[in-house]
Amino acid sequence: MKKTNEVCAKIKRGEIMADYTDEHARAGIKTKLSKLETWPNQFPGYVITTRYPEYTSVCPKTGLPDYGTLTIEYMPRKLCIELKALKMYLLAYRSLGIFYENAVNKILEDIVAAIQPEWCTIRGEFTPRGGLNTTVEARWPRPKGKMKK
């Protein structure tokens, strides 16, 4: 109980978060992963939704695994993502140190670069950590506005 009280006191004082660095925040973002192969789309005006319930990556700060379900939804233009290539691409995250917020945004950027869809949404629903469920959603085209620094 004493140890729990000490940890709670450190959290209240902001001491535990003080160990996070810009290096942790940027970890994994620029990592080159396997190529997202594509195939020519034959029809206009439809939506492709792919769920990946076995997403895993590694927290760059603690080294502990993160688990979640990714939902990838897009309206193709000229190209579609080849599913085996997508699976291999997503499997590469298993050993990658990256915050899941960054992973969702990286996946979005990589998919958009590969297929230039009409629009795309990536939704990551991550398993509880410390009693907190987290859902991260990234969309393309990106909303207008500036990011606060």
C-alpha positions as CSV (number, residue, x, y, z in Angstrom):
1,M,0.0,0.0,0.0
2,K,2.9,2.3,0.8
3,K,4.4,1.8,-2.7
4,T,1.0,2.6,-4.3
5,N,0.7,5.8,-2.3
6,E,4.2,6.8,-3.4
7,V,3.4,6.2,-7.1
8,C,0.2,8.2,-6.8
9,A,2.0,11.1,-5.2
10,K,4.6,11.0,-8.1
11,I,1.8,11.1,-10.6
12,K,0.1,14.1,-8.9
13,R,3.4,15.9,-8.9
14,G,4.0,15.1,-12.6
15,E,7.3,13.3,-11.9
16,I,6.4,10.1,-13.7
17,M,5.7,11.8,-17.0
18,A,8.9,13.8,-16.8
19,D,10.9,10.9,-18.2
20,Y,9.1,11.0,-21.6
21,T,11.4,12.7,-24.2
22,D,11.0,14.0,-27.7
23,E,12.9,10.9,-28.8
24,H,10.1,8.7,-27.3
25,A,7.5,10.8,-29.0
26,R,9.1,10.5,-32.4
27,A,10.0,6.8,-32.1
28,G,9.0,4.7,-35.1
29,I,7.5,7.4,-37.1
30,K,10.1,7.5,-39.9
31,T,10.7,3.7,-39.9
32,K,10.5,2.1,-43.4
33,L,8.1,-0.8,-43.4
34,S,7.3,-3.4,-46.0
35,K,5.8,-2.0,-49.2
36,L,2.0,-1.7,-49.5
37,E,1.3,-3.3,-52.8
38,T,-1.7,-2.3,-54.8
39,W,-3.9,-3.5,-57.7
40,P,-6.0,-1.5,-60.2
41,N,-9.5,-0.6,-59.1
42,Q,-12.2,-1.4,-61.6
43,F,-15.3,0.4,-60.1
44,P,-16.0,3.9,-58.8
45,G,-17.9,5.0,-55.7
46,Y,-17.6,2.2,-53.2
47,V,-16.0,1.8,-49.7
48,I,-13.5,-0.9,-48.6
49,T,-13.4,-1.7,-44.8
50,T,-10.7,-3.9,-43.4
51,R,-10.6,-4.9,-39.7
52,Y,-7.3,-6.1,-38.1
53,P,-8.1,-7.4,-34.6
54,E,-4.5,-8.6,-33.9
55,Y,-2.6,-5.3,-33.9
56,T,0.4,-5.2,-31.7
57,S,3.3,-2.8,-31.3
58,V,5.8,-1.9,-28.5
59,C,5.6,1.2,-26.3
60,P,8.9,3.0,-27.0
61,K,9.1,4.2,-23.4
62,T,8.4,1.0,-21.4
63,G,9.0,-1.7,-24.0
64,L,5.7,-3.3,-23.1
65,P,3.4,-4.5,-25.8
66,D,0.3,-2.6,-27.0
67,Y,-2.7,-4.4,-28.4
68,G,-5.7,-3.3,-30.3
69,T,-8.0,-3.5,-33.3
70,L,-7.5,-1.4,-36.4
71,T,-10.2,-0.6,-38.8
72,I,-9.1,0.8,-42.1
73,E,-11.8,2.3,-44.3
74,Y,-11.3,4.1,-47.6
75,M,-12.9,4.9,-50.9
76,P,-10.5,3.9,-53.7
77,R,-9.7,6.0,-56.8
78,K,-7.4,4.1,-59.2
79,L,-5.8,1.7,-56.8
80,C,-6.7,-0.7,-54.0
81,I,-4.5,-2.2,-51.3
82,E,-3.5,-5.8,-51.8
83,L,-4.6,-7.5,-48.5
84,K,-1.6,-9.9,-48.1
85,A,0.8,-6.9,-48.4
86,L,-1.3,-5.0,-45.9
87,K,-1.1,-7.9,-43.4
88,M,2.7,-8.1,-43.8
89,Y,2.9,-4.3,-43.4
90,L,0.8,-4.4,-40.2
91,L,2.8,-7.4,-38.8
92,A,5.9,-5.2,-39.0
93,Y,4.5,-3.1,-36.1
94,R,4.9,-6.1,-33.7
95,S,8.5,-5.3,-33.0
96,L,8.3,-1.5,-33.7
97,G,8.6,0.9,-30.8
98,I,5.9,3.5,-31.5
99,F,3.1,5.2,-29.6
100,Y,-0.2,3.9,-30.9
101,E,-1.4,7.4,-31.5
102,N,1.6,7.8,-33.9
103,A,1.1,4.3,-35.4
104,V,-2.5,5.2,-36.4
105,N,-1.3,8.4,-38.1
106,K,1.7,6.6,-39.8
107,I,-0.6,3.9,-41.2
108,L,-2.9,6.6,-42.6
109,E,0.0,8.4,-44.2
110,D,1.5,5.2,-45.7
111,I,-1.9,4.1,-47.1
112,V,-2.6,7.5,-48.6
113,A,0.9,7.6,-50.2
114,A,0.3,4.1,-51.7
115,I,-3.2,4.5,-53.2
116,Q,-4.3,8.2,-53.1
117,P,-7.9,7.3,-52.1
118,E,-10.9,9.7,-52.3
119,W,-10.8,9.6,-48.5
120,C,-9.5,7.3,-45.7
121,T,-10.1,6.8,-42.0
122,I,-7.9,4.7,-39.7
123,R,-9.4,3.8,-36.3
124,G,-7.4,2.1,-33.6
125,E,-9.2,0.8,-30.6
126,F,-6.6,-0.2,-28.0
127,T,-7.0,-2.5,-25.0
128,P,-7.1,-1.1,-21.5
129,R,-4.0,0.1,-19.9
130,G,-4.3,1.1,-16.3
131,G,-8.1,0.8,-16.7
132,L,-8.2,3.3,-19.7
133,N,-9.4,2.3,-23.1
134,T,-8.1,4.5,-25.9
135,T,-9.5,5.0,-29.4
136,V,-7.4,7.0,-31.9
137,E,-8.9,8.0,-35.3
138,A,-7.1,9.7,-38.1
139,R,-8.7,10.9,-41.4
140,W,-7.6,12.0,-44.8
141,P,-8.0,14.5,-46.1
142,R,-6.7,16.0,-42.9
143,P,-9.0,18.5,-41.2
144,K,-8.0,22.1,-41.8
145,G,-6.3,24.0,-39.0
146,K,-2.9,24.2,-37.4
147,M,-1.4,21.9,-34.8
148,K,-0.4,23.5,-31.6
149,K,3.2,23.3,-30.7
